[in-house]
Amino acid sequence: MTPGARVQAAIEILDEILAGTPAEKSLTNWGRRSRFAGSKDRAAVRDHVFHALRCMRSHAALGGAMSGRGLLIGGLRDAGVDPSQLFTAEGHAPGVLAEAELEQPPLDAESAEGLDIPDWLWPLFCKSLGAEAQAAAAVLRTRAPVFLRVNLTKIERADAILRLAQEEVVTLPHDASATALEVTEGARRVKNTQCYLQGLVELQDAASQAVVDTLPLQDGQRVLDFCAGGGGKTLAMAGRAQLSLFAHDVDPRRMTDVPNRAERAGVQITCLTTEELATTGPFDVVFCDAPCSGSGSWRRDPEGKWRLTSDRLEELVALQAEILDQAAMLVSPDGVLAFATCSMLDVENGLQSRAFVARTPGWKIAQEAAWHVQNGTDGFYVSVFQRTKTG
């Protein structure tokens, strides 16, 4: 495919997404009907699409329309490329620019529009991040780095770096966690490497690993991952100590891959239904990676940034409070409760944690930590609660 043909393909996919089709489904459908496209073509089209989604407001403004065509025109202008070079109507390239598309509209790069944050969210975003709000928003417009977690039960980090290099995946240690590696070359090869297939490494953001590092895990503990999802943090906990690990999710279908991932990593994880929690507990550590806005991971899921509404955020905050209240009842008398989100919004993080302590006698915040995208990882938050002496 020519560069122009790749742009036209991205335009068509984006029009489907704007009409309501999820991005991954639209990309998959395009791939099935475009057997002629090679792996490099598919990667290039995917990059066009996801960059447009990350920068949807600003690119639509620069391109003059909230359409696939407008987004690609705006994206090229944002990158300093004259769109007329690719909009040639030659071969499979998009049609030449109309007269109304020739002039670049003005854009305030420091506004919510220019920084690609919804207007309703911008005040809350600024309140949560303060002087770092613009820097964080700017980073959310870019592609996220790829990180690996080294399974220390199978291999040391230095040895993992060497093994991955032999399979043409170049990595560097990341200081967010002692298990974290940042992939600098060969990210698309990771899942085909023996290091990955043998469970020596897992794909996981460095801040996500750092969240698990804050947990006071010790050999022999009974540990529950209350909102386990695919089990990434459950597996990370398994690498920290010899634990009896239990995973739960209100939707068991989200845990479908946990057994296979656990087998690959060489660990044992028992998946529990909601009904089984009461008879299996209590637990020494209960960890809640709660549903949230996902604002710390919008680089990876840019659609989430535009799907979020103020009403939905209120629902999430209420759900997080409910989860904390439920999880607290599963903690042993001397145990700890941990709460985490992949959010940078204080209403889901510090304010949520302090509200729990205020309404729940006998608990205190023993530790709090946060990571923000402008510092090189996804945005994450964690608080660890302990019982007070009178609790």
Order of alpha helices (4+ residues) and beta strands (2+ residues): alpha-alpha-alpha-alpha-alpha-alpha-alpha-beta-alpha-beta-beta-alpha-beta-alpha-beta-alpha-beta-alpha-beta-alpha-beta-alpha-alpha-beta-alpha-beta-beta
